């Protein structure tokens, strides 16, 4: 038997309502940081760090275009042309990123845990690269629109 103190908490009553008692773990959970449970099932619709990075990648071209056009003192026509193009550009980058990342990750599942950790770190670095690519492409798109369309 486990000799550690057990915990029973009610989410409704908040953290101060926790007292010694029983902590029940789900069958799909694992131990991490003592008595906290972490679900091993990643197919439950959880928002992961990768999803947050993909959202940043999606909106970086839009943020770059709007900030650059605002700095240039552009009129409404340039915004009407550039913002939808930036949304399409962001969607293309996210689609490409997701496809490549998923293929690399699924391929790494046959490898050892250490190799999977290395692949995960590489995918994180690739996400940061995609953020930079989205930002630079947004600024380039704004420069193109400013050059070729009237105020």
C-alpha positions as a printed Julia matrix, in Angstrom:
151×3 Matrix{Float64}:
   0.0    0.0     0.0
   0.96   3.61   -0.52
   2.05   5.38    2.68
   1.81   8.91    1.27
  -0.96  11.24    2.49
  -3.92  11.12    0.19
  -5.95  14.11   -0.97
  -9.63  14.73   -1.6
 -10.6   18.03   -3.2
 -13.74  19.5    -4.61
 -13.35  21.84   -7.59
 -16.57  23.55   -6.65
 -15.31  24.54   -3.19
 -11.9   25.71   -4.37
  -8.38  24.82   -3.19
  -9.04  25.76    0.46
 -11.61  22.98    0.7
  -8.93  20.32    0.17
  -8.12  18.15    3.15
  -6.62  14.8     3.86
  -8.6   12.05    2.25
  -8.44  10.0    -0.93
  -7.1   11.04   -4.32
  -8.61   8.97   -7.07
  -6.61   8.54  -10.24
  -8.17   7.67  -13.57
  -7.03   4.55  -15.35
  -5.67   6.62  -18.25
  -3.73   9.01  -16.0
  -0.11   8.9   -14.93
   1.71  10.36  -11.94
   3.48  13.65  -12.48
   4.63  16.05   -9.78
   3.46  13.96   -6.88
  -0.27  13.41   -6.75
  -1.36  15.38   -9.83
  -2.86  13.36  -12.65
  -2.15  13.96  -16.3
  -4.21  12.35  -19.01
  -2.32  10.25  -21.52
  -5.19  10.53  -24.0
  -4.26  13.35  -26.38
  -7.33  12.83  -28.55
  -9.67  14.51  -26.06
  -9.72  17.96  -27.66
  -7.11  19.52  -25.41
  -5.45  22.73  -26.55
  -1.74  22.11  -26.69
   1.26  24.37  -27.03
   1.39  23.41  -30.7
  -2.15  24.72  -31.24
  -1.2   28.02  -29.64
   1.87  28.31  -31.86
  -0.26  27.56  -34.92
  -2.62  30.38  -33.95
   0.33  32.73  -33.64
   1.65  31.6   -37.02
  -1.79  32.18  -38.56
  -2.14  35.74  -37.27
   1.47  36.96  -37.67
   1.09  37.89  -41.38
  -2.08  39.85  -40.53
  -0.39  41.65  -37.64
   2.63  42.5   -39.79
   0.49  43.75  -42.7
  -1.74  45.94  -40.56
   1.14  47.45  -38.59
   3.17  48.17  -41.72
   0.22  49.69  -43.59
  -0.66  51.8   -40.55
   2.93  53.02  -40.36
   2.82  53.92  -44.06
  -0.43  55.87  -43.62
  -2.34  53.73  -46.09
  -5.95  54.14  -47.08
  -8.86  51.71  -46.86
  -8.2   50.18  -50.31
  -4.81  48.87  -49.27
  -6.3   47.32  -46.13
  -9.11  45.72  -48.14
  -6.56  44.09  -50.4
  -3.82  43.23  -47.92
  -5.73  41.8   -44.94
  -7.57  39.03  -46.85
  -4.33  38.16  -48.64
  -2.58  37.99  -45.27
  -5.29  35.66  -43.94
  -4.82  33.38  -46.95
  -1.06  33.52  -46.48
  -1.44  32.61  -42.8
  -3.73  29.71  -43.68
  -1.24  28.4   -46.25
   1.65  28.6   -43.8
  -0.35  26.84  -41.06
  -1.49  24.14  -43.48
   2.06  23.51  -44.65
   3.37  23.59  -41.08
   0.7   21.19  -39.81
   1.25  18.72  -42.67
   5.02  18.66  -42.3
   4.9   18.54  -38.49
   2.36  15.72  -38.43
   4.34  13.66  -40.94
   7.57  14.12  -38.99
   5.89  13.35  -35.66
   4.13  10.22  -36.92
   7.37   9.0   -38.45
   9.16   9.49  -35.12
   6.67   7.31  -33.23
   8.62   4.22  -34.29
  11.77   5.61  -32.65
  12.94   5.55  -29.05
  11.63   7.98  -26.45
  14.87   9.92  -26.56
  14.58  10.34  -30.34
  10.95  11.44  -29.92
  12.06  14.1   -27.45
  14.64  15.34  -29.96
  11.98  15.46  -32.67
   9.64  17.39  -30.34
  12.36  19.97  -29.65
  13.03  20.21  -33.39
   9.33  20.77  -34.09
   9.24  23.5   -31.44
  12.2   25.21  -33.12
  10.43  24.83  -36.47
   7.36  26.56  -35.02
   9.48  29.53  -34.04
  10.9   29.55  -37.57
   7.37  29.53  -39.04
   6.45  32.51  -36.84
   9.4   34.41  -38.27
   8.47  33.34  -41.82
   4.89  34.55  -41.28
   6.06  37.89  -39.93
   8.55  38.52  -42.72
   6.08  37.47  -45.4
   3.47  39.8   -43.89
   5.87  42.74  -44.1
   6.78  41.8   -47.68
   3.09  41.59  -48.6
   2.47  45.03  -47.09
   5.39  46.48  -49.06
   4.04  44.92  -52.26
   0.53  46.29  -51.67
   1.88  49.74  -50.76
   3.97  49.84  -53.91
   1.36  48.63  -56.4
  -1.92  50.07  -55.11
  -2.95  53.71  -54.63
  -3.79  55.15  -51.25
